[in-house]
Amino acid sequence: MAPISLGNRAAAATLKARNIEPPGGNATPRPPIRMTLRAEKGTTLSGLLRNAGIPRAEAETAIAAMRKFFDPRRIKPGQIVTLTFDVTGGTRNDTLAPGKFKGLTLPTDYARQVTVARKGDGTFAAKMIDRPYIRSLVRSEGQIRQSLYLAGTRAGVPLSVLSELIRAYSWDVDFQRDIRPGDGFEVLFEQIRDDAGKTVNTGKIVYAALKLSGEKRAIYFHKTRDGEVGYFNEKGGSARKALLRTPINGARLSSRFGKRRHPILGYTKMHRGVDFAAPRGTPIYAAGNGTVDYAGRKGGYGIYARIRHNGRYNTAYAHMKGLARGIRKGTRVRQGQTIGYVGSTGRSTGPHLHYEILQAGRQVNPLRVKMPSGRKLKGAELTHFQALRGDIDRKFASLAPETTVASAEN
């Protein structure tokens, strides 16, 4: 049944149905009437139920029951709600109208839905139930002509997968300097379909590899026995480094580390960081876990933050529009946490991030410094990972590009 327009109260209040009687004249119990509605812009769940003819008190009681599992204020345009009613009406070919409101079903995402049902005492109870879906593996690959983003788009890689692919390699790859025409990529990722076969989401990247200047850099998704989740290379080394080379997404490298003619002062001066041009307001991320030891204005740096990561490394961020909420001296931050936003404060000619890495108190080139490594798997954990890696390699080899294989069903 097609979703009913919320603006047509009459359509929401009456449905045509056929009452079928078995031989002998004894009528079978009438199945409940189900009414499918689609939320529109500005729709509230309460308004949706009342437009369907449900009394205000019943609508509010049913909504109150579901709050434990779903905030009704989060209903979005296009979201489907199915209402269930008892049947009222006459005999064969009569017009049957919805009777007592019995409950509703509302999918919260591709994997779950909340149901509300009337109990025998007239109150309502809610529960969350799983929805059936199929998880498949998809292989995709391509040659890089201009950028990894464009190559992935041409190969049909979903944007969410492409973004995760870029993020996974951002620890160790400079996507402006290391990528050259003729390089390539391959990726094995999860695709999630509903029981009708429609793609409803994408899951994790299981395996990926970049082929850069003839060198293959492969990573595999792995969950360790102590619960750490991440990507590891073929030798069991974590792809995650202690510090990010580029703590900002989608930016253009506009000035490198080294001597340059200063754009404002007009004379040659050592540039002790790298600049990333980006639109004003672009989020800036903490390059690693650590503690903020400076946050505020700092002369020509404008709005500035510095993070102490350990006894050897610090990172600094300058010319920001402003600091993120809660960022102040002494704040502990996590790698990837937003600490501020691109701006043009201080001695600056336009919106950009000036980024510095300090090693033992000395500013070093963020694009060339050898990053402190992350975790390395050992012993039984490494053995387990290598077995998993072999299984993933076999699955990848069994698929042709842009093909899928079902791997799990819920």
VEXLUMPA-441567 format. One record per residue (C-alpha): x, y, z; residue number from 1. Coordinates in Angstrom, 3 decimals. Each point is the difference from the previous one (the first is absolute). Example, Ala and Ser with C-alpha at 12.3 -4.5 7.8 and 13.67 -1.06 7.14 Angstrom:
12.300, -4.500, 7.800, 1
1.370, 3.440, -0.660, 2
***
This chain:
0.000, 0.000, 0.000, 1
1.386, 3.407, -0.923, 2
0.558, 2.457, 2.844, 3
-3.023, 2.204, 0.682, 4
0.272, 3.763, -0.298, 5
-0.027, 1.596, 3.418, 6
-1.992, 2.923, -1.291, 7
-3.005, -2.170, -0.934, 8
-1.786, -0.733, 3.274, 9
-2.819, -1.799, -1.773, 10
2.416, -2.346, -1.703, 11
1.675, -0.667, 3.328, 12
-3.327, -0.739, 1.683, 13
-1.588, -2.440, -2.478, 14
1.320, -2.952, -1.980, 15
-1.742, -2.319, -2.472, 16
0.317, -3.714, 0.823, 17
-1.770, -3.220, -0.926, 18
-1.462, -2.251, 2.690, 19
0.438, -3.607, -1.155, 20
-2.196, -2.709, 1.527, 21
0.932, -3.705, -0.153, 22
-2.449, -2.706, -1.154, 23
-2.731, -0.526, 2.560, 24
-0.495, 3.710, 0.672, 25
2.261, 0.301, 3.038, 26
2.107, 3.131, -0.460, 27
3.713, -0.255, 0.660, 28
1.465, 2.469, 2.518, 29
0.713, 3.196, -1.821, 30
3.684, 0.816, -0.263, 31
0.987, 3.399, 1.360, 32
0.186, 3.000, -2.286, 33
3.521, 1.327, -0.543, 34
0.439, 3.597, -1.053, 35
3.404, 1.103, -1.314, 36
0.867, 3.692, 0.347, 37
3.019, 2.001, -1.101, 38
1.247, 2.901, 2.092, 39
0.353, 3.308, -1.811, 40
2.015, 3.104, 0.835, 41
-1.265, 1.480, 3.230, 42
-1.860, -3.163, 0.972, 43
-0.150, -1.006, 3.664, 44
-0.791, -3.545, 1.025, 45
-2.881, 1.272, 2.130, 46
-1.438, 1.940, -2.917, 47
0.413, -2.974, -2.301, 48
-1.998, -2.264, 2.335, 49
-2.719, 2.554, 0.591, 50
-0.379, 0.631, -3.740, 51
-0.630, -3.732, -0.326, 52
-2.983, 0.354, 2.314, 53
1.611, -1.204, 3.231, 54
-1.263, 1.833, 3.106, 55
2.557, 2.336, 1.566, 56
0.173, -1.921, 3.296, 57
0.676, -3.330, -1.729, 58
2.582, 1.545, -2.314, 59
1.893, 1.592, 2.890, 60
-0.117, -3.215, 2.068, 61
1.382, -2.047, -2.907, 62
2.753, 2.554, -0.631, 63
0.922, 0.073, 3.698, 64
0.451, -3.790, -0.086, 65
2.486, 0.195, -2.902, 66
2.203, 2.731, 1.512, 67
2.180, -2.629, 1.673, 68
1.149, -1.125, -3.458, 69
-0.581, 2.972, -2.318, 70
-0.230, 3.767, 0.488, 71
-3.099, 1.048, -1.999, 72
1.602, 3.398, -0.649, 73
2.523, -1.795, -2.233, 74
-2.572, -1.027, -2.608, 75
1.225, 1.076, -3.441, 76
-1.662, 0.816, -3.327, 77
-0.517, -3.198, -1.974, 78
-0.039, -2.235, 3.061, 79
-2.728, -2.657, -0.146, 80
-2.423, -0.737, 2.849, 81
-2.419, -2.938, -0.177, 82
-3.151, 0.214, 2.134, 83
-2.160, -3.010, 0.919, 84
-3.756, 0.105, 0.720, 85
-2.787, -2.377, 0.777, 86
-2.674, -0.157, -2.718, 87
-3.483, 1.447, 0.186, 88
-2.652, -0.352, -2.695, 89
-2.630, -2.266, -1.422, 90
-0.184, -3.063, -2.181, 91
1.412, -0.919, -3.405, 92
0.952, 2.992, -2.196, 93
-0.860, 2.504, 2.736, 94
2.332, 2.868, 0.639, 95
2.251, -0.914, 2.919, 96
1.419, 2.758, 2.175, 97
2.852, -0.080, 2.492, 98
-1.269, -0.758, 3.467, 99
1.945, -0.081, 3.265, 100
3.635, 1.064, -0.338, 101
2.187, -3.050, 0.734, 102
3.542, 1.311, -0.436, 103
2.711, 1.160, -2.368, 104
3.343, -0.995, -1.513, 105
2.801, 2.466, -0.786, 106
3.363, -1.048, -1.499, 107
2.814, 1.848, 1.800, 108
2.718, -1.151, -2.417, 109
0.686, -2.791, -2.485, 110
0.535, -2.560, 2.783, 111
-2.652, 0.785, 2.619, 112
-3.556, 1.218, 0.459, 113
-2.031, 1.009, 3.023, 114
-3.500, -1.443, 0.410, 115
-2.745, 1.238, 2.308, 116
-2.962, -2.288, 0.815, 117
-3.139, 0.430, 2.070, 118
-0.168, -2.323, 3.014, 119
-3.113, -1.627, 1.420, 120
-0.446, 2.743, 2.608, 121
-0.004, 2.687, -2.718, 122
3.492, 1.328, 0.679, 123
2.842, -0.204, -2.542, 124
3.353, -1.796, 0.136, 125
2.970, 0.499, -2.311, 126
2.930, -2.183, -0.996, 127
2.895, 0.113, -2.437, 128
0.280, -2.863, -2.474, 129
2.537, -0.915, -2.670, 130
-0.799, 0.402, -3.673, 131
1.278, -2.615, -2.479, 132
2.891, 1.075, -2.193, 133
2.760, -1.559, -2.092, 134
3.642, 1.007, 0.361, 135
2.074, -0.510, -3.164, 136
3.575, 0.647, -1.065, 137
0.704, 2.233, -3.002, 138
3.308, 0.270, -1.843, 139
0.956, 3.185, -1.802, 140
3.234, 1.252, -1.526, 141
1.274, 2.667, -2.345, 142
2.910, 1.971, -1.370, 143
0.735, 3.444, 1.405, 144
0.309, 2.654, -2.688, 145
-0.534, 3.190, 1.994, 146
-0.986, -0.825, 3.576, 147
-1.129, -2.950, 2.096, 148
-3.368, 1.688, 0.523, 149
-0.692, 0.308, -3.737, 150
1.277, -3.512, -0.699, 151
-2.245, -1.451, 2.691, 152
-3.002, 1.949, -1.268, 153
0.566, -1.287, -3.545, 154
0.186, -3.564, 1.330, 155
-3.341, 0.405, 1.778, 156
1.373, -0.133, 3.540, 157
-2.615, 1.459, 2.403, 158
0.968, 3.347, 1.503, 159
-0.045, -1.373, 3.560, 160
2.433, -2.771, -0.977, 161
2.212, 2.409, -1.923, 162
0.163, 2.386, 2.966, 163
0.954, -2.855, 2.322, 164
2.639, -1.189, -2.477, 165
1.606, 3.442, -0.096, 166
-0.179, 0.293, 3.805, 167
1.566, -3.452, 0.490, 168
3.042, 0.979, -2.084, 169
0.257, 3.600, 1.222, 170
2.359, -1.100, 2.795, 171
2.789, -0.748, -2.428, 172
-0.861, 1.308, -3.488, 173
0.186, 3.596, -1.172, 174
-2.793, -0.021, -2.576, 175
1.383, 3.072, -1.750, 176
3.635, -1.069, -0.180, 177
-0.004, -3.815, 0.019, 178
-2.744, -0.668, -2.583, 179
1.120, 0.015, -3.654, 180
-1.754, -0.794, -3.299, 181
0.130, -3.730, -0.638, 182
-0.300, -0.981, 3.663, 183
-2.916, -2.224, 0.927, 184
-2.280, -1.188, 2.775, 185
-2.064, -3.033, 0.920, 186
-2.542, -0.402, 2.768, 187
-2.251, -2.694, 1.468, 188
-2.911, 1.411, 1.986, 189
-3.323, -1.063, 1.464, 190
-3.309, 0.830, -1.665, 191
-3.251, -0.378, 1.927, 192
-3.296, -0.832, -1.724, 193
-3.509, -0.431, 1.363, 194
-2.096, -3.135, -0.556, 195
-1.290, 1.512, -3.255, 196
3.547, 0.263, -1.362, 197
0.240, 3.791, 0.254, 198
3.344, 1.444, 1.130, 199
-0.638, 1.833, 3.262, 200
3.480, 0.630, 1.379, 201
3.686, -0.780, -0.230, 202
2.060, -1.638, 2.711, 203
3.695, -0.084, 0.787, 204
2.935, -0.237, -2.366, 205
1.338, -3.545, 0.399, 206
3.114, 0.460, -2.135, 207
1.585, 2.747, -2.073, 208
3.236, 0.616, -1.853, 209
1.619, 3.008, -1.641, 210
2.591, -0.559, -2.721, 211
2.302, 3.022, 0.207, 212
3.000, 0.293, -2.332, 213
0.044, -3.776, -0.377, 214
-0.222, -0.679, 3.753, 215
-3.089, -1.729, 1.371, 216
-1.250, 1.161, 3.405, 217
-2.704, -2.362, 1.274, 218
-2.102, 0.298, 3.152, 219
-2.478, -2.404, 1.630, 220
-2.808, 0.640, 2.446, 221
0.570, -1.849, 3.270, 222
-1.484, -0.092, 3.493, 223
2.522, -1.103, 2.592, 224
-0.855, -2.290, 2.875, 225
0.156, 2.917, 2.435, 226
-2.585, 1.916, -2.063, 227
2.130, 2.422, -2.059, 228
-1.432, 0.540, -3.473, 229
2.015, 1.337, -2.909, 230
2.058, -0.648, -3.125, 231
3.260, -1.929, -0.017, 232
2.582, -0.536, -2.736, 233
1.174, -3.390, -1.289, 234
2.536, -0.327, 2.818, 235
-2.512, 0.786, 2.738, 236
1.010, 3.618, 0.531, 237
-2.799, 2.489, 0.690, 238
-0.766, 2.387, -2.838, 239
-0.837, 2.574, 2.668, 240
2.969, 2.158, 0.925, 241
0.382, 2.014, 3.170, 242
-0.379, 3.251, -1.975, 243
-1.866, 1.114, -3.116, 244
1.986, 1.631, -2.790, 245
-3.048, 1.965, -1.148, 246
-2.470, 0.819, 2.817, 247
-2.645, 1.315, -2.398, 248
-2.150, -1.505, -2.755, 249
-0.356, 1.280, -3.566, 250
2.655, 2.714, 0.297, 251
2.584, 1.119, -2.551, 252
3.676, 0.175, 0.967, 253
0.702, 3.679, -0.641, 254
3.430, 0.488, 1.564, 255
2.730, -2.480, 0.914, 256
2.559, -0.111, 2.775, 257
3.205, 1.969, -0.684, 258
1.243, 3.411, -1.091, 259
-2.469, 2.128, -1.933, 260
-0.817, 3.616, -0.764, 261
-2.498, 1.005, 2.666, 262
-3.277, 1.113, -1.661, 263
-0.487, 2.890, 2.464, 264
3.456, 0.972, 1.260, 265
1.483, -0.148, -3.498, 266
3.376, -1.549, 0.854, 267
1.354, -3.562, 0.069, 268
-0.792, -1.723, 3.261, 269
0.079, -3.574, 1.270, 270
-3.484, -1.539, -0.100, 271
0.020, -2.471, 2.874, 272
-3.178, -1.867, -0.840, 273
-2.320, -0.809, -2.886, 274
-3.110, 1.898, -1.082, 275
-3.260, -1.584, -1.123, 276
-2.446, 2.276, -1.823, 277
-3.633, -0.839, 0.757, 278
-3.358, 1.780, 0.264, 279
-0.561, 2.047, 3.125, 280
-1.588, -2.153, 2.700, 281
1.469, -3.338, -1.158, 282
0.578, -2.223, 3.081, 283
3.573, -0.474, 1.216, 284
0.833, -3.277, 1.776, 285
2.396, -0.892, 2.781, 286
2.912, -1.780, -1.658, 287
0.279, -2.429, 2.905, 288
-1.036, -0.723, 3.551, 289
1.336, 2.522, 2.478, 290
-0.554, 3.027, 2.206, 291
-0.551, 3.584, -1.160, 292
2.766, 2.144, 1.505, 293
-0.880, 3.252, -1.820, 294
-3.328, 1.274, -1.336, 295
-0.650, 3.611, -0.937, 296
1.522, 2.897, -1.896, 297
3.725, -0.052, -0.655, 298
1.329, 2.993, -1.944, 299
0.331, -0.549, -3.745, 300
-1.343, -3.553, 0.395, 301
-3.444, 1.404, 0.793, 302
-2.228, -2.460, 1.806, 303
2.365, -2.830, 0.802, 304
0.032, -3.383, 1.753, 305
2.871, -2.260, 0.960, 306
-0.365, -3.628, 1.110, 307
2.551, -1.971, 2.003, 308
-0.117, -3.642, -1.127, 309
2.798, -1.498, 2.086, 310
3.406, 0.998, 1.221, 311
1.328, 0.303, -3.560, 312
-2.733, 1.316, -2.323, 313
-2.222, 3.088, -0.100, 314
-2.266, 1.296, -2.779, 315
-1.151, 3.564, -0.607, 316
-2.920, 1.500, -1.947, 317
-0.225, 3.673, -0.983, 318
-2.150, 2.692, -1.661, 319
-3.209, -1.697, 1.152, 320
-3.398, 1.650, -0.166, 321
-0.648, -1.305, 3.491, 322
0.511, -2.870, 2.381, 323
-2.485, -2.841, 0.293, 324
-2.224, -0.077, 3.061, 325
1.848, -1.228, 3.074, 326
3.500, 0.468, -1.427, 327
2.139, 1.811, 2.567, 328
3.330, -0.423, 1.745, 329
0.029, -3.345, 1.814, 330
-2.695, -1.645, -2.151, 331
0.762, -3.617, -0.923, 332
-0.775, -0.725, -3.668, 333
-0.230, -3.104, -2.156, 334
1.503, -0.477, -3.451, 335
-2.499, 1.224, -2.600, 336
-1.965, 2.148, 2.467, 337
-0.986, 3.442, -1.327, 338
2.038, 2.645, 1.810, 339
-0.714, 3.073, -2.133, 340
-1.038, 1.403, -3.366, 341
1.874, 1.459, -2.970, 342
0.209, 3.772, -0.015, 343
2.346, 2.862, -0.839, 344
0.889, 1.549, 3.362, 345
3.416, 1.466, 0.721, 346
2.517, 0.648, -2.785, 347
-1.889, -1.703, -2.825, 348
-1.101, 0.787, -3.558, 349
-2.946, -2.418, -0.133, 350
-1.685, -2.938, 1.713, 351
2.419, -2.859, 0.604, 352
1.484, -2.229, 2.680, 353
3.650, 0.447, 0.940, 354
1.100, -3.352, 1.463, 355
3.202, -0.782, 1.862, 356
1.530, -3.134, 1.495, 357
2.577, 0.577, 2.723, 358
2.442, -2.806, 0.761, 359
1.897, 0.463, 3.277, 360
-1.024, 3.667, -0.126, 361
1.255, 0.596, -3.567, 362
-2.319, 0.603, -2.960, 363
0.388, -2.704, -2.674, 364
-1.542, -0.559, -3.421, 365
-3.404, -1.713, 0.557, 366
0.138, -1.534, -3.479, 367
3.380, -1.644, 0.463, 368
0.405, -0.802, 3.683, 369
-0.099, -3.721, 0.785, 370
-3.201, -0.458, 1.959, 371
0.094, -1.977, 3.231, 372
-1.483, -3.412, -0.766, 373
-3.147, -1.460, 1.456, 374
-0.686, -3.464, 1.360, 375
1.753, -3.110, -1.375, 376
-1.723, -3.350, 0.374, 377
2.054, -2.763, 1.612, 378
-0.218, -3.655, 0.974, 379
-3.411, -1.669, -0.129, 380
-1.655, 3.263, -1.060, 381
2.278, 0.247, -3.041, 382
-0.630, -3.670, -0.875, 383
-3.753, 0.583, 0.190, 384
0.300, 3.116, -2.170, 385
2.067, -1.772, -2.667, 386
-2.635, -2.754, -0.260, 387
-2.701, 2.643, -0.387, 388
2.089, 1.795, -2.620, 389
0.342, -3.178, -2.040, 390
-3.769, -0.507, 0.054, 391
-0.591, 3.600, -1.141, 392
2.543, -0.375, -2.824, 393
-1.814, -3.111, -1.234, 394
-3.372, 1.748, 0.066, 395
1.394, 2.974, -1.894, 396
1.574, -2.243, -2.645, 397
-3.285, -1.882, -0.467, 398
-1.877, 3.143, -1.012, 399
0.171, 1.887, -3.256, 400
0.034, 3.808, 0.304, 401
-3.414, 1.509, 0.820, 402
-1.478, -3.379, 0.993, 403
-1.495, -1.078, 3.301, 404
-0.183, -3.132, 2.125, 405
-2.435, -0.441, 2.893, 406
1.872, -0.529, 3.232, 407
-2.583, 0.278, 2.762, 408
-3.680, 0.426, 0.622, 409
-1.780, 1.246, 3.116, 410
***
